[in-house]
């Protein structure tokens, strides 16, 4: 009897070790699958900063995808914080009443080679701002000049200041609000102009002032001073098909935004913004929670209930 108990004990120990091995392997495979997610922006495959060419910047073909991104004006300049972003931020605009020579001072903790700063002039020319320096003087033309930040998996902080010059200033949020938003060659004059087809093909682009987007435990929070276009940065990865419940709340005007699920890149499911809760069975693979807006401003809080094998792709996995 004693020998039998000994055999049973040995069997239980081996079974426990085998179970731990299987569970550990399963968890590793889930993370390994998440790391295979590729960055694809506006039908452009970007694998390095060099892939974001001057032509792409001029034509606004690079798109924008970010995790933990905030962008705010500071007096006569701006500050950007990002955990990770790829694409181009066109939101910083300088207006000059006449041709003027201006001096820029800037500092960044973003790794060299992960980003570039350029002036996008109104005659469709790109002027590089040297990232290895901290000061740059240039004579900008009359009209609007965009200070564009291009990056590939860039993370860190950028501070940018312009020395005061008569008749030259950054366009703040209230002034930008008066202008017609143009993103990626599409003229958007209302939320209805952002069609399902545009969302699927990633043709709407993205333009924002005072925009921050951060993942939480199992969801995200977005604060926006003003944005037009579509934010595609929130990705849910499902190892298997599963039913989930979304809960969301926003202070944005309901006529200025919509939340849609982009399911496996070829199907759209709109979430009713006036309800605050939605249940859906996600398929295996990746589903994007996309936020579309036209001059939308306010806060959006979005959460998903915990389901085994289904989770938002966090910063480390997206990397």
Secondary structure, DSSP 4 states (H G I P E B T S, - for coil): -HHHHHHHHHHHHHHHHHHHHHHHHHHHHHHHHHTTPPPEETTEE--SGGGS-HHHHHHT-S-EEEEEEEEEEETTEEEEEEEEEEEEEEEEEEEESS-EEEEEEEEE-SPTTSEEEEEE-TTS-EEEEPTTSSEEEEEEPSEEEEEEEEEEEEEEEEEEEE--BTTEEE--HHHHTTSPPEETTEE-SSGGGS-HHHHHHT-S-EEEEEEEEEE-SSEEEEEEEEEEEEEEEEEEEESS-EEEEEEEEE-S-TTSEEEEEEETTTEEEEE-TTTSEEEEEEPSEEEEEEEEEEEEEEEEEEEE--BTTEEE--HHHH-
